[in-house]
Amino acid sequence: MSSTTIQVGIFVFITALIAFLTYLKCRDAIRSTDRSVEAENKEVFLAGGGLSWMFVAGSITLTNLSTDQLVGMNGSQMLLLAWWEFAAVVGLIVLAKVFLPVYYKYECTTTTELLEKRYGDKHIRAVISVLFLLGNVGIFIPAMLYGGSKFMVTMFGIESATTILGIESSIIYLAIGFAIAGAAYAVFGGLRAVAVSDAYSGVLLLSLGLLVVFLALKAIDFDFSGIPAERLTLIGDNASAIPWHTLLTGMLFIQIFYWSTNQTITQRAMASPTVEEGQKGVYAAAVIRLLIVPAIIVIPGIVSYKLYGRIENDGAYGRIVGDILPVWLSGAFAAAIAAAVLTSVNSILNASTALYVCDIHESYAKSKPNVRKLNAIITISIIVIALILVPFFAKSSSIINTIQQLYGLLSMPILSAFLVCLLFDDVDSRAAITAVIFGVILYGILFFNAPFHYIHSMFVTLISCVLLALASSKFLFGTSPRFVSKTA
């Protein structure tokens, strides 16, 4: 039996096993007999409020730990990028202690529902949802589809004789396959199937990811000599990807935005029977993020630098995994990577349809739609758009940097709306919307013209948005914003 046959056989078996176990778990779930729109929204987008802390932790972990992390961060081949994971722990703690109790208090289906209830205006909820959707469709999903496909091509040494839109045809075909499978989970299973498959896949990916770390270190006899010091330091200089001083400004706010307001992540913690159960899951995810994930996303890349030198276009992780894993394990790891891509894609798809259905369609088009049918239509539409954008990320020199830089246009303006509504009373929604639009423009200007790092630009954008929202609310719209001493 050829090595390729073994790899493919193991890959298909494990992928099918995860799908089967997910089916068994979801089949036995108790579903409400209530067929109202509210009940359908909760079932499709919040798993009926039935996720235990273990599935919350597993789903949060794997939704984030996709190929943009594994391929992109290892592709940079330096220790410094571990700061993204260390700082993420702060974001998760803020979610558990500050934001999550508020979401449960206001019985939110989407994070943006909090904005409507605090500002008393459905329009700001819709504006922020549109921004989230732009980020999901235009940045995250195509980046993940490309990253997973790139890994598979690199790991298995797949060569394409033809190109499509300027990139290898094999990458396009794999991206289409990932997109179809991810959409199937999101359409037919809702958040329950997404979260359960995340948890099962997470155990596989974390286990094999740690094995890759061990085998990579063994390949260099645990000897880091010969690797340049700048690739082994956690203190970045001004020319590095993460200068040390950015940790004191925008870095923490990036994490608060991503973990505490981003529907794709926060949705899992909002889907537990109680806020305490959701908090337990978030804390467990924080422990995993602190103790396990940093090694997985930087050490193989550093080792690859010693073995091969600098590898361009995020190819380091796929190459070292293909070289150090035995044939039978490479098929299993391919299944783990496929699971990471699928769970991240279907998680973002489920979150995106939740935002569209609950925040836009039900408010402006039809208050009582067929939720499941609409879910399917929106999911397919998003997937088609994302696939069209995959070639853009193929031309990027670093996936992770491209994602962070682009998302700065949306993340800090969005976060400003949440911080203002959480920390202040009597702020006019029009002031908050004005500040958000101003923030998008300001970051765009700073990104191309500011003499400092883009993470500092994010910090400047956030502070400017908050101050503008408060000032314009008072002086243009005649309200009296006042600080709230207790958020929940």
Long-range contacts (C-beta under 8 A, 24 or more apart in sequence): 3-327, 6-327, 6-328, 6-331, 7-156, 7-327, 7-328, 7-330, 7-331, 7-334, 8-331, 9-331, 10-328, 10-331, 10-332, 10-335, 11-331, 11-332, 11-334, 11-335, 11-338, 13-335, 14-204, 14-331, 14-332, 14-335, 14-336, 15-335, 15-338, 15-339, 18-197, 18-200, 18-201, 18-204, 18-335, 18-339, 19-197, 21-196, 21-200, 22-189, 22-193, 22-196, 22-197, 22-200, 23-193, 25-196, 26-189, 26-192, 26-193, 26-196, 29-192, 37-362, 37-367, 37-368, 37-369, 37-371, 40-371, 40-372, 41-109, 41-354, 41-357, 41-358, 41-371, 42-109, 43-190, 43-192, 44-190, 44-191, 44-350, 44-354, 44-371, 44-372, 44-375, 45-109, 45-110, 45-190, 45-191, 45-267, 45-350, 45-351, 45-353, 45-354, 45-357, 45-358, 46-109, 46-191, 46-267, 46-270, 46-271, 47-190, 47-191, 47-192, 47-195, 47-271, 48-192, 48-271, 49-271, 49-272, 49-273, 50-192, 50-271, 50-272, 50-273, 51-191, 51-192, 51-195, 51-268, 51-271, 51-272, 51-277, 51-278, 51-281, 52-272, 52-277, 52-281, 53-272, 53-277, 53-278, 53-280, 53-281, 53-284, 54-199, 54-281, 54-284, 55-195, 55-196, 55-198, 55-199, 55-268, 55-281, 56-195, 56-268, 56-269, 56-271, 56-272, 56-277, 56-278, 56-280, 56-281, 56-282, 56-284, 56-285, 57-199, 57-280, 57-281, 57-282, 57-284, 57-285, 57-288, 58-195, 58-198, 58-199, 58-200, 58-202, 58-203, 59-194, 59-195, 59-198, 59-199, 59-202, 59-268, 59-343, 59-347, 60-92, 60-265, 60-268, 60-269, 60-281, 60-282, 60-285, 61-198, 61-202, 61-206, 61-285, 61-288, 61-289, 61-293, 62-198, 62-199, 62-201, 62-202, 62-205, 62-339, 62-340, 62-343, 62-344, 63-198, 63-264, 63-265, 63-268, 63-343, 63-344, 63-347, 63-348, 64-88, 64-265, 64-344, 65-202, 65-205, 65-206, 65-293, 65-296, 65-297, 65-340, 65-344, 66-144, 66-147, 66-148, 66-340, 66-341, 66-343, 66-344, 66-345, 67-144, 67-147, 67-148, 67-150, 67-151, 67-337, 67-340, 67-341, 67-344, 67-399, 68-140, 68-143, 68-144, 68-147, 68-399, 68-400, 68-403, 69-293, 69-297, 69-400, 70-147, 70-151, 70-209, 70-296, 70-297, 70-317, 70-337, 70-340, 71-147, 71-148, 71-150, 71-151, 71-314, 71-317, 71-318, 71-399, 72-147, 72-314, 72-398, 72-399, 72-400, 72-401, 72-403, 73-297, 73-298, 73-301, 73-400, 74-297, 74-298, 74-300, 74-301, 74-304, 74-314, 74-316, 74-317, 75-301, 75-311, 75-313, 75-314, 75-315, 75-316, 75-317, 75-398, 75-399, 75-400, 76-241, 76-301, 76-398, 76-400, 76-401, 77-231, 77-301, 77-302, 77-304, 77-305, 77-310, 77-311, 77-316, 78-230, 78-231, 78-232, 78-241, 78-298, 78-301, 78-302, 78-305, 79-231, 79-232, 79-233, 79-234, 79-298, 79-302, 80-233, 80-234, 80-236, 80-240, 80-241, 80-242, 81-241, 81-242, 81-297, 81-298, 81-400, 82-234, 82-294, 82-297, 82-298, 83-234, 83-236, 83-242, 83-247, 83-251, 84-242, 84-400, 85-289, 85-290, 85-293, 85-294, 85-297, 86-290, 86-294, 87-247, 87-251, 87-252, 87-254, 87-255, 88-255, 88-258, 88-259, 88-286, 88-289, 89-286, 89-289, 89-290, 90-252, 90-255, 90-256, 91-252, 91-255, 91-256, 91-257, 91-258, 91-259, 91-260, 92-259, 92-282, 92-283, 92-285, 92-286, 92-289, 93-282, 93-283, 93-286, 94-255, 94-256, 94-259, 94-260, 95-259, 95-260, 95-265, 95-266, 95-269, 95-282, 96-269, 96-278, 96-279, 96-282, 96-283, 96-286, 97-279, 98-260, 98-422, 98-487, 98-488, 99-260, 99-261, 99-266, 99-418, 99-422, 100-266, 100-269, 100-270, 100-275, 100-278, 100-279, 100-282, 101-275, 101-487, 101-488, 102-422, 102-487, 102-488, 103-266, 103-269, 103-270, 104-270, 104-274, 104-275, 104-278, 105-488, 108-270, 109-270, 109-354, 109-358, 110-263, 110-267, 110-354, 110-355, 110-358, 110-359, 111-261, 111-262, 111-263, 111-266, 111-267, 111-270, 111-418, 112-263, 112-355, 112-359, 113-358, 113-359, 114-418, 114-421, 114-422, 115-417, 115-418, 115-421, 115-432, 118-421, 118-422, 119-421, 119-427, 119-428, 119-429, 119-432, 120-429, 121-429, 122-363, 123-429, 123-433, 124-417, 124-429, 124-432, 124-433, 125-359, 125-363, 126-359, 126-360, 126-363, 126-364, 127-433, 127-436, 128-414, 128-417, 128-436, 129-355, 129-356, 129-359, 129-360, 130-360, 131-410, 131-413, 131-414, 131-436, 131-440, 132-262, 132-263, 132-351, 132-352, 132-355, 132-410, 132-414, 133-352, 133-355, 133-356, 134-410, 135-407, 135-410, 135-411, 136-264, 136-348, 136-351, 136-352, 136-382, 137-352, 137-382, 137-385, 137-386, 137-389, 138-385, 138-389, 139-403, 139-406, 139-407, 140-264, 140-344, 140-348, 140-403, 141-345, 141-348, 141-349, 141-382, 141-383, 141-386, 142-386, 142-387, 142-389, 142-390, 142-392, 142-393, 143-393, 143-399, 143-402, 143-403, 144-178, 144-341, 144-344, 144-345, 144-348, 145-175, 145-178, 145-179, 145-341, 145-345, 145-386, 145-387, 145-390, 146-171, 146-175, 146-390, 146-393, 146-394, 146-399, 147-314, 147-341, 147-393, 147-399, 148-174, 148-175, 148-178, 148-337, 148-338, 148-340, 148-341, 149-174, 149-175, 149-178, 149-390, 150-313, 150-314, 150-315, 150-318, 150-394, 151-317, 151-318, 151-321, 151-337, 152-318, 152-334, 152-337, 152-338, 153-318, 154-315, 154-317, 154-318, 154-319, 154-322, 155-318, 155-319, 155-321, 155-322, 155-330, 155-333, 155-334, 155-337, 156-322, 156-330, 156-334, 157-322, 164-391, 165-391, 166-391, 166-394, 166-395, 167-390, 167-391, 167-394, 167-395, 171-390, 171-394, 172-390, 175-387, 175-390, 176-387, 178-338, 178-341, 178-342, 178-345, 179-345, 179-383, 179-386, 179-387, 180-383, 181-342, 182-341, 182-342, 182-345, 182-346, 182-349, 182-383, 183-345, 183-346, 183-349, 183-379, 183-380, 183-383, 185-342, 185-343, 185-346, 186-346, 186-349, 186-350, 186-353, 186-375, 186-379, 187-375, 187-376, 187-379, 187-380, 190-350, 190-375, 191-267, 191-268, 191-271, 191-350, 194-343, 194-346, 194-347, 194-350, 195-268, 195-271, 197-339, 197-342, 197-343, 197-346, 198-343, 198-347, 200-339, 201-336, 201-339, 201-340, 201-342, 201-343, 204-332, 204-335, 204-336, 204-339, 205-336, 205-337, 205-339, 205-340, 206-288, 206-292, 206-296, 208-329, 208-332, 208-333, 208-336, 209-292, 209-296, 209-336, 210-292, 210-295, 210-296, 211-325, 211-329, 212-296, 212-300, 212-320, 212-321, 212-324, 212-325, 212-333, 213-295, 213-296, 213-299, 213-300, 215-324, 215-325, 216-299, 216-300, 216-303, 216-304, 216-320, 216-324, 217-299, 217-303, 219-303, 219-307, 219-320, 219-323, 219-324, 220-303, 220-306, 220-307, 224-302, 224-306, 226-306, 227-302, 227-305, 227-306, 231-302, 231-305, 232-302, 238-453, 241-401, 242-455, 243-453, 243-455, 245-456, 246-453, 246-455, 246-456, 249-455, 249-456, 249-458, 249-459, 250-412, 250-455, 250-456, 250-457, 250-458, 250-459, 250-462, 251-455, 253-412, 253-415, 253-458, 253-459, 253-462, 254-404, 254-411, 254-455, 254-458, 256-415, 257-411, 257-412, 257-414, 257-415, 258-411, 260-418, 261-414, 261-415, 261-418, 262-351, 263-351, 263-352, 263-354, 263-355, 264-347, 264-348, 264-351, 264-352, 267-347, 267-350, 267-351, 267-354, 312-397, 313-397, 314-398, 314-399, 349-379, 349-382, 349-383, 352-378, 352-379, 352-382, 353-378, 353-379, 353-382, 404-454, 405-447, 405-454, 408-443, 408-447, 408-454, 408-457, 408-458, 408-461, 409-440, 409-443, 409-444, 409-447, 410-440, 411-458, 412-439, 412-443, 412-458, 412-459, 412-461, 412-462, 412-465, 413-437, 413-438, 413-439, 413-440, 413-443, 413-461, 413-465, 415-462, 416-462, 416-465, 416-466, 416-469, 417-465, 417-469, 419-462, 419-466, 420-466, 420-469, 420-470, 422-484, 422-487, 423-483, 423-484, 423-487, 424-470, 424-481, 424-482, 424-483, 424-484, 425-481, 425-482, 425-484, 426-473, 426-479, 426-480, 426-481, 426-482, 427-469, 427-470, 427-473, 427-479, 427-481, 428-472, 428-473, 428-477, 428-478, 428-479, 430-477, 431-468, 431-469, 431-470, 431-472, 431-473, 431-476, 431-477, 431-479, 432-469, 432-473, 434-468, 434-469, 434-472, 435-465, 435-466, 435-468, 435-469, 435-472, 436-465, 438-464, 438-465, 438-468, 439-464, 439-465
